[in-house]
Amino acid sequence: MPVPTLSSDDAFAEVKGKVDLVKVVQEHVRLTKRNKDFWGLCPFHQEDSPSFHVNPQRQSWYCFGCERKGDVFTFVELIEKTDKRGALVLLAERAGVELKQLSPDQKDRADLRKRVLAMLKLAAQYYEYVLWKSPAGEPGRRLLESRRVGEETARRFQLGYAPAGRGFAEYLRAKKRSLVDAQEAGLMRRDGTDFFAERLVIPIRDERGQTLAFTARAVRADEPKKYINSPETPAYIKGRVVFGLDLARDEIARRGHAVMMEGQFDVITAHQFAVTNAVASSGTALTEEQVRLLKRFTDELLLVFDSDRAGRDASRKAAVLAAQHAMRSRVVAVPGAKDPDEFLRSAGPDAAARWEDLVAKAPSGFEAGMEEDSVGLNPSNPNQVERVAARLREWIRQFPATLREGYAETAERHTGISRHLLLEEPEAKPARVAQNGAPARKPARRVTASGYLLQLLAVRPSAFDRVRTKLTSQEFDEDDRPIYIRMLESYERGGPTGLEADLAGYPAEEQDLIRRAWAAPPPNVDDEVAVELAERIRLEHMKGMQNGIIRELSEAERGRDSERVAQLEAQARELGRAITDMERRS
Ligand SMILES: [Zn+2]
């Protein structure tokens, strides 16, 4: 049956009349008001001083840097990487305008998402009601009390309690609502029992405060799984949401940094104890998408992870990821506590002040790793110096090339190890000397698969379409990763001409590389070659990971950690199979 249509001009006009461009832009760009207009850093090209201008009267925007311009639809089209139709759908959803011109398939998907969102909203209200107003909510209230989370904080996060059994299903039946939607929303099992039964329920909301999923904490000490999470649904994709951002965004902007914690509960405690710019990556290690989302609000992350090995590793990865997106990071260590939650609770009324002390003392993400790598170094023991130098070299190499020299200097000051030693490439060979004794011409940089692919993509950006399905940026060679990410972003933002438009904002050496490729393109420029290169890079990355696992395995074996050994062996086997598979196919 054809879907009845509403003239699309009508729909555009109606939606445009109902949304405010300034509000839409503000979700992506920090805007400052000057006279009647607003200014901010352009989200479509890299810049340090604001040239992005929004005129609220005319509901139009213009960037004096990259000369992009338009209305609210063009803005959403570019920022959400969609087309005019997609922008209309997104904005119509927001404005509450019913669109009748969607294809049946699009309409089904949009409807399902809407129903799931409505169901999640209802569930959050129901759980909150049970927590505070029903005798069944007692275990949840007791848990909050023991964690010293007050009702006001709990209500801001809209915490709730899921009672045992089929309470939510009964509630829906009474309201004559569909149980199928609740199953689609990941709230209920097929038999009608509540997925989160007997747990404290924590809504995971997007930066606008819309509930997309839940995570739920056990209240019983004998419960083997402390947390369970909503599955992915039409409303929720893991790794895209930053927990607490809806509540923290204003304070993040005011204080100039976001406090990044590991767990949702850490964040709730932090807000209880006046650290209201705290957020957490939800259910995953910090992802690129989360970093990009945070970058809309701030340029600095304050990393507060557990003090165990896993926490330190997560902190290092986050520091590198932040640097790759031109964000600064600092690392806060919580003394005498296993996590920030414990620290803040035990500090009680002094929490805010003691927190300020920690923040003031927090070293940069690089320095924190450096201190860890060089702890207890005895400069008169050459073996030890070599070991520390190797570790620091590896650490420095993970950061974008533009930062490395400065970091090597910092490390030299801290350890006394020469910065030249710290910047040395691991496979560096002694300079070749020609027969006549004069230094030979510097050998050209070996063209790696990733170097070749970068040149190819510079000449033919449309090859990104195939390449990005074969390869994640995390798999790209570390050295070339920052430029790869930048080029990909330019392409996603601006299509085939995006690179040209953004190039002026790239670091000088990256501009060089791209201009050289334009002047002298590599021998074969086509999509097939690009795909081949992407696959080769992915294979190399997997081999690298395998080597890492094998190294870790021998460590675990030495430490007689049999559980870890079994785990690593399984990982190595799986990776080995994947590698053989790939090699066979190519
Ligand atoms: Zn611009």
Boltz pocket constraint, residues with backbone or C-beta under 6 A from the ligand:
constraints:
  - pocket:
      binder: B
      contacts: [[A, 42], [A, 43], [A, 44], [A, 45], [A, 52], [A, 63], [A, 64], [A, 65], [A, 66], [A, 67], [A, 68]]
      max_distance: 6.0
